[in-house]
């Protein structure tokens, strides 16, 4: 059966990239702290899982049939990561990030944590996709699903549910070791595999649900996740705010809606979304520095909605212009080749 292209996923990538900007700028922070938390640190946490599920949808099934697909994809992610490291090198040097690092510390930054706060995603994706591959390759699907759930639950206890470990010395010691290695349980071992697996399942099983029911399930799951996040935050349980119990069913229903409601294919949005993810912190830094230099903090950064909108507009503008230039450059080369071919004939 020919692999069906789920066309709404292209737009979903773009929306996810914009939600990540919301996470890093917290647009409601200057208006209401609780609303800001629920928007940026609960609702917007759907962004990265959506990226991962799209990857799982397109890559995992093909990789299980042909390992070369996974190797080629890993090389592509590595290229993105190396480019990102270079892009953020000036900021890291200016901030003296590397000057105090030991060799092992630098190795950890490169292989696990990421050299800038959002770059954790690339090493986590590489580790997570290979873990997912080996589990699916060597285990039956039921066994694999249990392993993915267990890994996520371990991660959950080290993230939003960390407060439950208070007084349990054995678990506190175990998680102490985990945090020395990873810093967060939002990583390629505990966080990434389950969403790659869910994306893979969506491709292999073609689950379908009636549209109205699907929307209701999305709304109910979202409300439950917002309540979950609010309660955990109010009880000061959270070590980090990336992993929620109701995030999993919410992502399942969101993804089912996307793959069962195809639209126009827009491949260029895939590259645009990647550029947005990589480049947006540069615009955060530039706006903060420029507003400080011009003494416009009150208008450009203290007002977090304005700050968010500026970062969003500049990032989107840069990303679409970059994509336009990228698209335009190869076409010239192709035209030259085609003319040469005609002359030879």
ZILIN-V520463 format. One line per field, one symbol per residue. ss: DSSP state (A for helix, B for strand, O for the rest). phi: phi as a letter, one per 40 degrees, with the letter a starting at -180 (. if undefined). burial: b if it has 9 or more other C-alpha atoms within 8 Angstrom, else e. A space follows every 50 residues. Layout:
ss=???
phi=???
burial=???
//
This chain:
ss=OOOOOOOAAAAAAAAAAAAAAAAAAOOOOOOOAAAAAAAAOOAAAAAAAA AAAAAAAAAAAAAAAOAAAAAAAAAAAAAAAAAAAAAOAAAAAAOOOOOO OOAAAAAAAAAAAOOOOOOAAAAAAAAAAAAAAAAAAAOOAAAAAAAAAA AAAAAAAOOOOAAAAOOOAAAAAAAAAAAAAAOOOOOOOOOAAAAAAAAA AAAAAOOOOOAAAAAAAAAAAAAAAAAAAAAAAAOOOOOOOOOOAAAAAA AAAAAAAAAOOOOOOOOAAAAAAAAAAAAAAAAAAAAAAAAAAOOOAAAA OOOAAAAAAAAAAAAAAAAAAAAAAAAAAAAAAAAAAAAAAAAAO
phi=.cccccccccccccccccccccdcbfdcdcbaccccccccbbdcccccdc dccccccccccccccacccccccccccccdccccdcdcddcccdcgcccc ccccccccdccbcgcadccddcccccccccccdccccbbccccccccccc dcccccccbcbccccdgbcccccccccdcccbgbccaccbbcdccccccc ccccbfcbacdccdccccccccdccccdcccccccfcccabcbbcccccd ccccccccccbcbccbcccccdcccdcccdccccccccccccccfbddcb bcccccddcccccccccdccccccccccccccccccccccccccc
burial=eeeeebbbbbbbbbbbbbbbbbbebbbbbbeebebbbbbbbbbbbbbbbb bbbbbbbbbbbbbbeeeebbeebbeebbebbeebbeebeeebbeeebeee beeeebebbbebbbbbeebbbbbbbbbbbebbbebbeeeeeeebbeebbe bbbbbbbbbbbbbebeeeeeebeebeebbeebebbbbbbbbbbbbbbbbb bbbeeeeeeeeeebbebbeebbebbbebbbebbeeebbbbbbbbebbeeb bbbbbbbbbeebeeebeebbbbbbbbbbbbeebbeebbeebbeeebbeeb bbbbbbbbebbbebbbeebbeebeeeeeeeeeeeeeeeeeeeeee
//
